[in-house]
Amino acid sequence: MIRATVSEITAETGAVKCFRLRRSDGRPFAPYEAGAHVDVLGPSGITRQYSLCGPPDDGAYVIAVKREECSRGGSSALHDQVAAGDELVVSEPRNLFRIEPGAARHVLVAAGIGITPLLSMAYQLRRTGAPFRLHYFASSREGAAFVPLLESAEFAADVEFHFGLGRDAQPGLLAHALADADPATHVYTCGPKEFMQRVVEVATRSLPEEQVHVEHFQPLEPAAEAGDAFDVELDTGEVFTVPPGRSIVDVLAEGGIEVDTSCREGICGTCVLPVLDGVPDHRDNCLTRKEKEAGDQIATCVSRARTARLVLEL
């Protein structure tokens, strides 16, 4: 974890604030991969994950925080208790939402606060000269973050805004936006779960599922606690029983085995461990479909087992 000073706060909308962070020790942050996110420990003591939305190589971290209506203390604390000059604690960037390097063309589709990881992708794609188009959906211009920035950015000609469209109109517009997608096109989407489902549904009519990339910030159901008991054997030889109502990470921690965690909701990927034997019951939103099918990794904060025993590598 790194101590970072808030150098600037900008109100992007009535509900979204943008925080620019610089290392407190005066050194620049190292360049990061577009699409990455960081953990932010706020003043309430709650850790949340936020996408980095600035240029990946400008030496600072930029995050945009939407005040959630039913905030549990994460977003509301950052909005109400943090001022320029205050210090926060952040993690190194992690990326589960990477730009596909072999793609000939990229289509970025954002809704609402989902613009954040796609904004960093737009910066990176522009700087590498890769062809892309950014489609930004929002309920209104006033409620959309970064509109003036996007209108004046060096890639402004590659941005299309879609404001005030009803849900029924979205599939048709998405189909039009993806009508010229060729076999080398990759699609990236972030936003509310229902919106991303519509993007995936439309995009996979013409593209393989593995060419449609989704950034999740919500856990899957059912909860990690549901299911039968199973054993976890570590490559050290130790064996632990995970009963119904407990997660793998909690049982291991109780036995003195610490696994790095952050979100504890199967979103961030911090707690993923290699699977040496057994079949995982994946309940996360951080591993890709191919990774889940391979069965050689497991998000230990939420996932369980389909077999009586899993053998994991620490």
C-alpha positions as CSV (number, residue, x, y, z in Angstrom):
1,M,0.0,0.0,0.0
2,I,1.2,3.5,-0.9
3,R,0.5,6.8,0.8
4,A,-0.9,9.3,-1.6
5,T,-1.8,13.0,-1.3
6,V,-5.0,14.4,-2.9
7,S,-3.6,17.2,-5.1
8,E,-7.0,18.2,-6.7
9,I,-10.7,17.5,-6.4
10,T,-13.1,18.3,-9.2
11,A,-16.9,18.0,-9.1
12,E,-17.6,16.3,-12.4
13,T,-21.4,16.1,-11.8
14,G,-23.6,16.6,-8.8
15,A,-22.9,13.0,-7.8
16,V,-19.4,12.4,-9.1
17,K,-16.1,13.8,-7.8
18,C,-12.7,13.3,-9.4
19,F,-9.7,12.9,-7.2
20,R,-6.2,13.4,-8.5
21,L,-3.6,11.6,-6.3
22,R,0.2,12.0,-6.1
23,R,2.6,9.9,-4.1
24,S,3.2,11.5,-0.7
25,D,7.0,10.8,-1.0
26,G,7.2,13.1,-4.0
27,R,8.0,10.4,-6.5
28,P,5.8,9.9,-9.6
29,F,3.5,6.9,-9.8
30,A,4.8,4.3,-12.3
31,P,2.9,4.0,-15.6
32,Y,0.1,1.5,-15.4
33,E,-1.9,-0.6,-17.9
34,A,-5.1,1.1,-19.1
35,G,-8.2,-0.5,-17.5
36,A,-6.4,-1.0,-14.1
37,H,-8.0,-0.3,-10.8
38,V,-6.6,0.4,-7.3
39,D,-7.8,-0.2,-3.8
40,V,-8.4,3.0,-1.9
41,L,-8.6,3.1,1.9
42,G,-10.9,6.0,2.8
43,P,-11.3,8.0,6.0
44,S,-14.1,5.7,7.2
45,G,-11.6,2.7,7.2
46,I,-13.5,1.1,4.3
47,T,-11.5,-0.1,1.3
48,R,-13.1,0.2,-2.2
49,Q,-11.9,-0.4,-5.7
50,Y,-11.8,2.4,-8.2
51,S,-10.7,2.4,-11.8
52,L,-7.8,4.7,-12.8
53,C,-9.1,7.1,-15.4
54,G,-6.3,9.4,-16.3
55,P,-3.5,9.0,-18.8
56,P,-1.6,5.9,-17.7
57,D,1.8,7.5,-17.9
58,D,1.4,11.0,-16.4
59,G,2.8,10.1,-12.9
60,A,-0.5,10.6,-11.0
61,Y,-3.5,8.4,-10.2
62,V,-6.9,9.8,-11.1
63,I,-10.1,8.2,-9.8
64,A,-13.8,9.2,-10.1
65,V,-16.1,8.4,-7.2
66,K,-19.9,8.4,-7.6
67,R,-21.8,9.0,-4.4
68,E,-23.9,5.9,-4.0
69,E,-27.5,6.4,-2.8
70,C,-27.1,3.5,-0.3
71,S,-23.4,4.1,0.5
72,R,-22.0,1.9,3.3
73,G,-19.4,4.6,4.1
74,G,-17.0,4.2,1.2
75,S,-18.1,6.8,-1.5
76,S,-19.9,9.1,1.0
77,A,-16.7,9.4,3.2
78,L,-14.6,10.3,0.2
79,H,-17.2,12.9,-0.9
80,D,-17.8,14.4,2.5
81,Q,-14.5,14.0,4.5
82,V,-11.7,14.3,2.0
83,A,-10.2,17.6,0.9
84,A,-7.2,18.7,-1.2
85,G,-4.0,18.1,0.7
86,D,-5.5,15.1,2.6
87,E,-3.7,11.8,2.5
88,L,-5.2,8.4,1.4
89,V,-3.7,5.0,1.2
90,V,-3.9,3.2,-2.2
91,S,-2.7,-0.1,-3.5
92,E,-0.5,-0.9,-6.6
93,P,-2.7,-1.1,-9.7
94,R,-4.3,-4.4,-10.7
95,N,-5.8,-5.1,-14.1
96,L,-8.5,-7.6,-15.0
97,F,-9.7,-5.5,-17.9
98,R,-6.8,-5.2,-20.4
99,I,-6.7,-3.9,-23.9
100,E,-6.2,-6.9,-26.3
101,P,-2.9,-6.2,-28.0
102,G,-3.7,-8.3,-31.1
103,A,-6.9,-6.5,-32.0
104,A,-7.1,-4.5,-35.2
105,R,-9.9,-2.3,-33.9
106,H,-11.4,-1.5,-30.5
107,V,-15.0,-0.5,-29.5
108,L,-15.4,1.0,-26.0
109,V,-18.9,1.1,-24.7
110,A,-19.5,3.0,-21.4
111,A,-22.6,3.8,-19.3
112,G,-22.6,6.3,-16.4
113,I,-19.6,5.9,-14.1
114,G,-18.5,3.0,-16.2
115,I,-16.7,5.6,-18.3
116,T,-13.7,5.5,-15.9
117,P,-11.7,2.5,-17.1
118,L,-12.6,3.2,-20.7
119,L,-11.3,6.7,-20.4
120,S,-7.8,5.4,-19.6
121,M,-8.1,2.9,-22.5
122,A,-8.9,5.8,-24.9
123,Y,-5.8,7.7,-23.8
124,Q,-3.6,4.6,-24.3
125,L,-5.2,3.6,-27.6
126,R,-4.7,7.1,-28.9
127,R,-1.1,7.2,-27.9
128,T,-0.4,3.8,-29.6
129,G,-2.3,4.8,-32.7
130,A,-4.7,1.9,-32.5
131,P,-8.1,2.5,-34.1
132,F,-11.0,2.8,-31.6
133,R,-14.4,4.2,-31.1
134,L,-15.8,5.2,-27.7
135,H,-19.6,5.2,-27.1
136,Y,-20.7,6.9,-23.9
137,F,-24.3,6.4,-22.7
138,A,-25.8,8.5,-19.9
139,S,-29.2,9.5,-18.7
140,S,-28.4,13.2,-19.4
141,R,-25.5,15.4,-20.4
142,E,-25.5,17.0,-16.9
143,G,-25.3,13.6,-15.2
144,A,-22.4,12.4,-17.3
145,A,-18.8,12.8,-16.0
146,F,-15.9,14.0,-18.1
147,V,-18.0,15.4,-21.0
148,P,-16.0,18.7,-21.4
149,L,-12.7,16.6,-21.2
150,L,-13.9,14.1,-23.9
151,E,-15.1,17.0,-26.2
152,S,-11.7,18.6,-26.1
153,A,-9.5,15.5,-25.9
154,E,-7.0,14.6,-28.6
155,F,-9.3,11.7,-29.4
156,A,-12.6,13.8,-29.4
157,A,-13.3,12.7,-33.0
158,D,-13.5,9.1,-31.8
159,V,-16.2,9.7,-29.2
160,E,-19.9,9.4,-29.6
161,F,-22.3,10.6,-26.8
162,H,-25.7,9.0,-26.3
163,F,-27.8,10.9,-23.8
164,G,-31.3,10.3,-22.6
165,L,-32.0,7.1,-24.4
166,G,-34.5,4.7,-23.0
167,R,-33.6,1.1,-22.4
168,D,-35.7,0.0,-25.4
169,A,-33.7,2.2,-27.7
170,Q,-30.3,0.9,-26.6
171,P,-30.1,-2.5,-28.3
172,G,-30.8,-0.9,-31.7
173,L,-28.2,1.8,-31.2
174,L,-25.7,-0.8,-30.0
175,A,-26.3,-3.0,-33.0
176,H,-25.7,0.1,-35.3
177,A,-22.4,0.9,-33.3
178,L,-21.2,-2.7,-33.8
179,A,-22.5,-3.3,-37.3
180,D,-19.0,-3.0,-38.9
181,A,-17.3,-5.1,-36.3
182,D,-14.9,-7.5,-38.1
183,P,-13.3,-10.7,-36.8
184,A,-10.3,-8.7,-35.4
185,T,-12.5,-6.3,-33.4
186,H,-12.6,-6.4,-29.6
187,V,-15.4,-4.8,-27.5
188,Y,-15.0,-3.5,-24.0
189,T,-17.8,-2.4,-21.8
190,C,-18.3,-1.1,-18.2
191,G,-21.5,0.3,-16.6
192,P,-24.6,-1.1,-14.8
193,K,-25.0,-4.8,-14.9
194,E,-28.1,-4.8,-17.0
195,F,-26.5,-2.4,-19.5
196,M,-23.4,-4.6,-19.9
197,Q,-25.6,-7.6,-20.4
198,R,-27.2,-5.8,-23.3
199,V,-23.8,-4.9,-24.8
200,V,-22.7,-8.6,-24.5
201,E,-25.9,-9.8,-26.1
202,V,-25.6,-7.5,-29.1
203,A,-21.8,-7.9,-29.5
204,T,-21.8,-11.7,-29.4
205,R,-24.2,-11.9,-32.4
206,S,-21.2,-11.2,-34.6
207,L,-18.2,-11.7,-32.3
208,P,-16.9,-14.6,-30.2
209,E,-17.5,-14.2,-26.5
210,E,-13.8,-14.0,-25.8
211,Q,-13.6,-10.8,-27.9
212,V,-16.1,-9.0,-25.6
213,H,-14.6,-7.8,-22.4
214,V,-16.6,-6.8,-19.3
215,E,-15.5,-4.9,-16.2
216,H,-17.5,-6.0,-13.2
217,F,-17.8,-4.1,-9.9
218,Q,-20.7,-6.2,-8.5
219,P,-20.5,-9.7,-7.0
220,L,-22.2,-12.7,-8.5
221,E,-24.8,-14.7,-6.8
222,P,-25.2,-17.1,-5.0
223,A,-23.1,-16.0,-2.0
224,A,-19.9,-17.8,-1.1
225,E,-21.4,-19.3,2.0
226,A,-24.1,-21.4,0.2
227,G,-23.2,-25.0,-0.6
228,D,-21.9,-28.2,1.0
229,A,-18.8,-28.6,3.1
230,F,-15.5,-29.5,1.4
231,D,-11.8,-29.9,2.3
232,V,-9.0,-27.6,1.1
233,E,-5.5,-29.2,1.1
234,L,-2.6,-26.8,0.7
235,D,0.6,-27.7,-1.1
236,T,2.2,-27.6,2.3
237,G,0.2,-30.7,3.3
238,E,-2.2,-28.9,5.7
239,V,-5.9,-29.7,5.3
240,F,-8.8,-27.5,6.3
241,T,-12.6,-28.2,6.2
242,V,-14.7,-25.3,4.8
243,P,-18.2,-25.7,6.2
244,P,-21.4,-24.1,4.8
245,G,-21.5,-20.5,5.9
246,R,-17.7,-19.9,5.7
247,S,-15.4,-18.9,2.9
248,I,-12.0,-20.4,2.1
249,V,-10.1,-17.3,3.0
250,D,-11.8,-17.1,6.4
251,V,-11.2,-20.7,7.2
252,L,-7.5,-20.5,6.2
253,A,-7.1,-17.3,8.2
254,E,-8.5,-19.0,11.3
255,G,-5.9,-21.7,10.8
256,G,-3.1,-19.2,10.6
257,I,-2.8,-19.1,6.8
258,E,-3.1,-15.5,5.5
259,V,-4.2,-15.0,1.9
260,D,-4.1,-11.4,0.5
261,T,-7.7,-10.1,0.1
262,S,-9.3,-6.8,-0.7
263,C,-12.9,-6.7,-1.9
264,R,-14.0,-10.1,-0.5
265,E,-16.7,-10.1,-3.1
266,G,-15.0,-11.9,-6.0
267,I,-14.4,-8.7,-8.0
268,C,-10.8,-7.6,-7.5
269,G,-8.8,-10.8,-8.0
270,T,-6.5,-10.3,-5.0
271,C,-7.2,-13.6,-3.4
272,V,-6.9,-15.8,-6.5
273,L,-4.8,-19.0,-5.8
274,P,-3.7,-21.8,-8.2
275,V,-5.7,-25.0,-8.1
276,L,-3.6,-28.2,-8.3
277,D,-6.4,-30.7,-8.0
278,G,-10.2,-30.7,-7.7
279,V,-13.0,-28.8,-9.4
280,P,-13.8,-25.2,-8.3
281,D,-17.3,-23.9,-8.1
282,H,-16.6,-20.4,-9.5
283,R,-18.7,-17.6,-8.0
284,D,-16.6,-14.7,-8.8
285,N,-16.6,-11.8,-11.3
286,C,-12.8,-11.5,-11.7
287,L,-11.8,-14.6,-13.7
288,T,-12.6,-14.8,-17.3
289,R,-14.8,-17.5,-18.9
290,K,-11.7,-19.3,-20.2
291,E,-9.9,-19.1,-16.9
292,K,-13.0,-20.6,-15.2
293,E,-13.2,-23.4,-17.8
294,A,-9.5,-24.2,-17.3
295,G,-10.3,-24.8,-13.6
296,D,-6.7,-24.1,-12.4
297,Q,-7.5,-20.9,-10.4
298,I,-10.0,-20.0,-7.7
299,A,-11.1,-16.8,-6.1
300,T,-10.9,-17.9,-2.5
301,C,-13.1,-15.2,-1.0
302,V,-16.3,-16.3,-2.7
303,S,-15.9,-19.6,-4.7
304,R,-16.3,-23.1,-3.4
305,A,-15.8,-26.6,-4.7
306,R,-17.7,-29.1,-6.8
307,T,-15.5,-31.9,-5.5
308,A,-15.0,-33.1,-2.0
309,R,-11.5,-31.7,-1.9
310,L,-9.5,-28.9,-3.6
311,V,-5.7,-28.8,-3.5
312,L,-4.4,-25.2,-3.6
313,E,-1.0,-23.7,-4.1
314,L,0.0,-20.9,-1.7
